[in-house]
Amino acid sequence: MRLFPSDRYPLPLPEGHRFPVAKYAALRRRLAGHAATGAKLEFVEPHAATDDELLRVHERAYLGRVFAGTLSAAEIRRIGFPWSEALVERSLRSTGAAVDAAAAALADGVAASLAGGTHHAGSTWGEGFCVFNDTAVAAREMQARGLVRRVVILDCDVHQGNGTAEIFARDESVFTMSIHGARNFPLRKHPGSLDVPLEDGTGDQAYLEALEPAVREAIEQGRPDLVFYIAGADPYEGDRLGRLKLTKQGLLERDQLVLGAARAAGLPAAIVCGGGYCDDIESIVDIHAATMLLAAGG
């Protein structure tokens, strides 16, 4: 399975920033160890998302402010990262990684970006540690290349994919499903094709019972040629921003459900990591590595 890491492009953050950027390099190292002992994993450098790719999703004026470093103070606060040229390059690479993973999935059946899931970025804004919306850009690019007509985005991050929902609100060719904490960020949720809000404290069994029919409905109604899976680690019980109570085993069963449904329907699946904010970075790595190894072994 081809993996597209972007951690060699630094994301400079101030001391004490709450975003655990070290998780990405740790994930790549963990998976490289598995590859060295026989796991069928291939690491591929992602391209930087191009202007043409980005402009299919994001407003030109917003992109201009990002590239020139002229975002307002309010826009920077909304994104949650200080602006830098390195932030722009990292965002371009992680978005390009989703595009590359989508193309690889169409060729191979499954592939993954080892970052991304930047589903809070809308057509005219960045938000919640998201500068560009990687799965939206990748979906549009696959359509523009004539490789797919219809796409389903299965968003299992603990936070609702408000930016993705806004981008595709009037586009029936992209079906967006989000299963998320009802009372969690973002406060104002943009309705997607199918939203599954969960109460704080939801555990493994209730989560999986809600997810299974939602995935089935998304695939049946979306009639996709390609599935994007945002495999967030933040529904984990130890996540400081998650507020749900899934165990690592429950998250693996989630992965089995989603990837199994795509496989049963004969659909290629492109995976992106989504959020993960546990103080114990190794727990985040455990969750994401399990997703990737399951996909590679399936």
Secondary structure, 3 states (H helix, E strand, C coil): CEEECCCCCCCCCCCCCCCCCHHHHHHHHHHHHHHHCCCCCEECCCCCCCHHHHHCCCCHHHHHHHHHCCCCHHHHHHHCCCCCHHHHHHHHHHHHHHHHHHHHHHHHCEEEECCCCCCCCCCCCCECCECCCHHHHHHHHHHHCCCCCCEEEEECCCCCCHHHHHHCCCCCCEEEEEEEECCCCCCCCCCCCEEEEECCCCEHHHHHHHHHHHHHHHHHHHCCCEEEEECCCCCECCECCCCCEECHHHHHHHHHHHHHHHHHCCCCEEEECCCCCECCHHHHHHHHHHHHHHHHHC
